[in-house]
């Protein structure tokens, strides 16, 4: 049986999924100059990416955004699994923000004017981390309902003491 996302998870899944889907579609059609700029920035933070050609890297990044965005938008993908994908993806982007010079104010996590577009990736990381606890919320709520119903069935009429 497919477990649909909880109502509280719908808005962040839709907003983040749509954002990533749009970003992925935009990068999918990137020209050579855009691909080189995206790749060059990524190589500053992660030098090992220099071994991948700019066009291929940008295409892989685009496909990653499409997959993560699609997972967030697909109601049959469990929130926790979508959160794992989002956390991994956005963690890499936050690493980019932290490693690229000029993105943050000196000695601070606060973004510079140039860093603001990259600093927004922190909200995606926060949403992803929040989604990782999604199934735990459901299990805890079900366990609490079970305890309360058992308590009411037995000796404790009125106020529950569990």
Secondary structure, DSSP 8 states (H G I E B T S, - for coil): ------HHHHHHHHHHHHHHHHHHHHHHT--HHHHHHHHHHHHHH-GGGGGS-HHHHHHHHHHHHHHHHHHHH-TTS-HHHHHHHHHHHHHHHHHHHHHSTTSB-TTSSSB-TTTHHHHTHHHHHHHHHHHHTHHHHHHHHHHHHHHHHHHHHTT--SS---
